[in-house]
């Protein structure tokens, strides 16, 4: 009871923005509930200093390939898992929570599909990597880590695993939510009782709608090439790797096109809770909606592979259709990833190259390099 009273008093002592304070207090309460539920060993695994660079070390790969820092959901008890979901709901909007929860659930769908494939293929059953990967498909293989003390003014937390990374920063009455990585495989569940389900129902189609709203001349300017890249450019460990803006300047958009661009940006920003989303939209507004760039690679085909990007001083959105039923998206704030502007600290972001990832996997599985 005393804890919750202190939290409430803390919220009232902030900047006077009661709405923002209420959102921060809800997240703080949920995170303190989680931390207080941990035993000493779990705290040692889940808790890090706020300025530890492990904060910026995350991956969208399965945990078999990129073991994450923190506690896996499957290693938590029921009440601890419930606390993590309260943290997610306090950090995100209902839309954002639905997407992240569905992404984690999709690993169970993949597990079922891989299990069927293993049963039908002696070759797959003889492949130790396939066996290990099938076992690794699990909605419990997502790791939670807390950075700093949630009772302080500044702290953060993250959840990361296959196709998902959510990085949350709290700085007094402000909550940041970038970088965020979202991916879905399958993008659309094709068969079984869940046929038709999608974790990311709008990310691809809203980009197609934006591109189709452009005139032929504008499309020509926006299209950088016909070759679709293998992935998003500023994925884990690769931030600030885009040296310039490219494609079509938002200055050339008519009012209807500008509104479509705002809707596209809003689809991604609105994954955060309403307070955080408004703060980010205000930052984009302050930097100028005329200072955004929209670019495209590949065909304008909702059923095919394509890539698009929205890039400006305070927002970077990349969407990549990996194949016809597998997509990746990343959202960053070029000036304030991990709340660095608020914390006055720059993190070193790191992710091993795929060659190193596979060497490490083979070593863990005892498979000799071919």
C-alpha positions in Angstrom: 0.0 0.0 0.0 2.8 2.4 0.9 4.5 1.6 -2.4 1.5 2.7 -4.4 0.9 5.8 -2.3 4.5 6.9 -3.0 4.1 6.2 -6.7 0.9 8.3 -6.8 2.6 11.2 -4.9 5.6 10.9 -7.2 3.3 11.3 -10.2 1.6 14.4 -8.8 5.0 16.0 -8.3 6.0 15.8 -11.9 5.6 18.5 -14.5 1.9 19.0 -14.0 1.0 17.0 -17.0 -1.5 14.8 -15.2 -2.3 12.7 -18.3 1.3 11.9 -18.9 2.0 11.2 -15.2 -0.9 8.8 -15.0 0.6 6.8 -18.0 4.0 6.8 -16.4 2.7 5.7 -13.0 0.8 2.8 -14.5 4.0 1.5 -16.2 6.1 2.1 -13.1 3.6 0.2 -11.0 3.5 -2.7 -13.3 7.3 -2.9 -13.6 7.8 -2.6 -9.8 5.3 -5.5 -9.4 7.4 -7.5 -11.8 10.8 -6.7 -10.2 9.5 -7.4 -6.7 8.2 -10.8 -7.8 11.7 -11.9 -8.8 14.0 -13.9 -6.5 17.7 -13.0 -6.2 18.8 -15.2 -9.0 16.2 -13.9 -11.4 17.1 -10.3 -10.5 20.7 -10.9 -11.3 19.6 -12.2 -14.8 16.9 -9.6 -15.5 18.3 -6.3 -14.0 21.0 -4.1 -15.5 22.4 -0.6 -15.0 20.5 2.0 -17.0 23.6 2.9 -19.1 24.7 -0.7 -19.8 25.2 -1.2 -23.5 23.3 -4.4 -23.3 20.3 -2.1 -23.5 21.1 -1.6 -27.2 21.9 -5.2 -27.9 18.8 -6.9 -29.2 17.8 -9.1 -32.1 14.8 -10.2 -34.2 16.3 -13.6 -34.6 15.1 -16.7 -32.8 16.7 -17.1 -29.4 18.6 -20.2 -30.6 20.5 -17.9 -33.0 20.8 -14.8 -30.8 20.5 -15.6 -27.1 19.0 -12.4 -25.5 19.8 -10.7 -22.3 17.2 -11.0 -19.6 14.7 -13.6 -18.3 12.7 -15.8 -20.8 9.0 -15.8 -20.4 9.0 -19.5 -20.2 11.2 -19.4 -17.1 8.7 -17.1 -15.2 5.8 -18.2 -13.1 2.2 -17.3 -14.0 2.0 -14.2 -11.9 5.4 -13.0 -13.3 4.2 -13.5 -16.9 1.1 -11.6 -16.1 3.2 -8.7 -14.8 5.2 -8.6 -18.0 1.9 -8.4 -20.0 0.8 -5.5 -17.7 4.1 -3.8 -18.5 3.5 -4.2 -22.2 -0.1 -2.9 -22.0 1.1 0.1 -20.0 3.8 0.8 -22.6 1.7 0.3 -25.7 -1.7 1.1 -27.1 -4.3 -1.6 -27.4 -3.2 -1.8 -31.1 0.5 -2.1 -30.2 -0.2 -4.7 -27.5 -2.3 -6.8 -29.9 0.5 -6.8 -32.5 3.3 -7.7 -30.0 1.2 -10.5 -28.4 0.2 -11.9 -31.8 3.9 -11.9 -32.9 4.8 -14.0 -29.9 1.9 -16.3 -30.5 3.0 -16.8 -34.1 6.0 -18.7 -32.8 3.6 -21.3 -31.4 2.0 -21.5 -34.9 5.5 -22.0 -36.4 6.2 -24.7 -33.8 3.1 -26.6 -35.0 4.0 -26.2 -38.6 7.6 -27.3 -38.1 6.5 -30.2 -36.0 4.3 -31.5 -38.8 7.2 -31.0 -41.3 9.5 -32.9 -39.0 7.1 -35.8 -38.7 6.8 -36.0 -42.5 10.5 -35.7 -43.3 13.2 -38.1 -42.2 15.8 -35.7 -43.6 14.6 -32.9 -41.4 14.6 -35.2 -38.4 18.2 -36.1 -39.1 19.2 -32.4 -39.3 20.3 -31.2 -35.8 19.7 -27.6 -36.7 16.1 -28.3 -37.9 15.4 -30.3 -34.7 16.8 -27.5 -32.5 15.0 -24.8 -34.4 11.7 -26.6 -34.1 12.2 -27.0 -30.3 13.1 -23.3 -30.1 9.8 -22.1 -31.7 8.0 -21.1 -28.5 6.0 -18.0 -27.4 7.9 -18.4 -24.1 11.2 -17.6 -25.8 11.0 -13.9 -25.4 13.3 -12.2 -22.9 12.5 -9.4 -20.5 15.2 -7.0 -19.1 14.9 -4.0 -16.8 17.5 -1.2 -16.8 17.9 1.0 -13.8 15.6 1.2 -10.9 11.9 1.7 -11.8 11.4 3.8 -8.6 13.9 6.4 -10.0 13.1 9.2 -12.4 14.9 7.5 -15.3 14.9 3.8 -16.2 13.9 1.5 -19.0 12.9 -2.0 -20.0 12.8 -4.2 -23.1 11.4 -7.4 -24.5 13.1 -9.1 -27.4 12.9 -12.3 -29.3 12.0 -13.7 -32.7 10.5 -11.0 -34.8 10.0 -8.6 -31.8 12.0 -6.0 -30.0 10.3 -3.3 -27.9 12.6 -0.8 -26.1 11.0 1.4 -23.5 12.5 4.5 -21.8 11.0 6.4 -18.9 12.4 9.8 -18.2 10.4 11.6 -15.5 6.9 12.0 -17.1 8.1 11.0 -20.6 7.9 7.5 -22.1 9.9 6.7 -25.3 9.3 3.5 -27.3 11.9 3.3 -30.0 13.6 1.4 -31.5 10.8 -1.1 -32.3 11.1 -4.1 -34.5 8.0 -6.0 -35.6 7.9 -9.0 -38.0 5.5 -11.7 -38.9 6.0 -15.2 -40.3 3.6 -16.3 -41.5 2.3 -12.9 -42.4 -1.1 -14.5 -43.0 -1.8 -17.9 -41.5 -2.7 -20.0 -44.4 -4.4 -23.1 -43.0 -5.8 -24.7 -39.9 -8.2 -23.2 -37.3 -6.3 -19.9 -37.4 -6.4 -19.4 -41.2 -6.6 -15.8 -42.2 -5.1 -14.4 -38.9 -2.5 -11.6 -39.2 -0.3 -10.1 -36.6 0.6 -7.0 -38.7 -2.6 -6.4 -40.8 -1.9 -2.9 -42.0 1.9 -2.3 -42.4 2.1 -3.7 -45.9 -1.2 -2.5 -47.3 -0.9 1.1 -46.0 2.4 1.4 -47.8 0.8 0.1 -51.0 -2.1 2.7 -50.5 0.5 5.5 -50.1 2.4 4.5 -53.3 -0.9 4.2 -55.3 -2.0 7.6 -54.3 1.0 9.1 -56.1 1.0 10.3 -59.7 3.1 8.4 -62.2 5.8 11.1 -62.0 5.8 11.0 -58.2 6.0 7.2 -58.2 9.0 7.3 -60.5 10.8 9.7 -58.1 9.9 7.6 -55.1 11.0 4.3 -56.7 14.7 3.8 -56.0 14.9 0.5 -57.8 13.2 -2.7 -58.8 15.5 -4.9 -56.5 14.0 -5.5 -53.1 16.7 -5.5 -50.3 17.2 -8.6 -48.2 16.0 -6.8 -45.1 15.5 -3.4 -43.5 18.6 -1.3 -43.6 18.7 0.0 -39.9 17.9 -3.3 -38.2 19.6 -4.4 -35.0 23.1 -3.1 -34.7 22.8 -1.0 -37.8 21.3 2.3 -36.7 22.5 5.5 -38.4 23.6 3.4 -41.4 21.5 5.4 -43.8 23.6 8.4 -44.9 21.0 10.4 -46.7 17.3 10.8 -47.3 16.0 9.4 -50.6 13.0 9.2 -52.9 10.1 11.6 -52.9 10.1 14.8 -50.7 6.9 15.3 -48.7 7.0 18.9 -49.9 5.7 17.8 -53.2 2.6 16.0 -51.9 -0.9 17.4 -52.3 -3.2 17.6 -49.3 -4.7 14.2 -49.8 -1.3 12.6 -50.2 0.0 14.4 -47.2 -2.9 13.0 -45.1 -2.1 9.5 -46.4 1.5 9.9 -45.3 0.4 11.0 -41.9 -1.9 8.0 -41.6 1.1 5.7 -42.6 3.3 7.3 -39.9 0.4 7.1 -37.4 0.0 3.4 -38.0 3.5 2.8 -36.6 3.6 5.6 -34.0 0.2 4.7 -32.6 1.6 1.3 -31.5 2.8 3.2 -28.4 0.4 4.4 -25.7 -1.4 7.6 -26.5 0.8 9.9 -24.5 4.0 8.6 -26.0 2.5 8.6 -29.5 1.5 12.2 -29.1 4.9 13.2 -27.9 6.5 11.6 -31.0 4.0 13.1 -33.4 4.7 16.5 -31.8 8.5 15.9 -32.4 7.8 15.1 -36.0 5.6 18.1 -36.3 8.3 20.4 -34.8 10.8 19.1 -37.3 8.4 19.6 -40.1 6.1 17.3 -42.0 7.7 18.9 -45.1 11.0 17.3 -44.1 10.0 13.7 -44.7 11.0 11.5 -47.6 9.2 8.5 -49.0 11.0 5.8 -51.0 10.0 2.5 -52.6 11.8 -0.6 -54.0 10.1 -3.4 -55.9 6.7 -3.8 -57.6 3.5 -2.2 -56.3 2.0 -5.6 -55.5 0.3 -6.3 -52.3 0.9 -10.0 -52.8 4.6 -9.6 -53.8 7.9 -8.5 -52.3 8.5 -4.8 -51.8 10.2 -2.3 -49.5 9.3 1.2 -48.5 10.8 3.8 -46.2 9.6 7.0 -44.5 12.6 9.0 -43.3 13.0 12.4 -41.6 14.8 14.1 -38.7 12.6 12.5 -36.0 11.2 9.3 -37.6 12.5 6.4 -39.6 10.1 3.7 -40.7 11.2 0.8 -42.9 9.0 -2.0 -44.1 10.4 -5.0 -46.0 8.4 -7.9 -47.4 10.9 -10.8 -47.0 8.8 -13.1 -49.1 5.2 -13.3 -50.1 4.2 -14.3 -46.5 6.9 -12.9 -44.3 7.6 -9.3 -43.4 9.8 -7.1 -41.2 9.4 -3.5 -40.0 11.6 -1.2 -37.9 10.7 2.2 -36.4 13.4 4.5 -35.0 13.8 8.1 -33.8 17.1 9.3 -35.3 17.6 11.7 -32.5 16.2 9.8 -29.5 16.5 6.1 -29.8 16.6 4.5 -26.3 15.7 8.0 -25.0 19.3 9.0 -25.4 18.4 12.7 -25.7 16.6 12.5 -22.4 19.2 10.4 -20.6 22.2 12.4 -21.9 23.9 9.1 -22.8 24.7 7.4 -26.1 24.6 3.6 -26.3 26.7 1.4 -28.5 24.4 -0.8 -30.5 25.7 -4.2 -31.5 24.5 -7.2 -33.3 26.8 -10.0 -34.7 26.9 -10.7 -38.4 25.0 -13.7 -39.6 28.2 -15.7 -40.3 29.1 -15.3 -36.6 25.6 -16.1 -35.5 25.7 -19.4 -37.4 29.2 -20.3 -36.1 27.9 -19.8 -32.6 24.8 -21.9 -33.2 26.9 -24.8 -34.6 29.2 -24.6 -31.6 26.2 -24.7 -29.2 24.7 -27.6 -31.0 28.0 -29.5 -31.4 27.8 -29.4 -35.2 31.0 -29.3 -37.1 31.3 -26.5 -39.7 30.7 -27.7 -43.2 
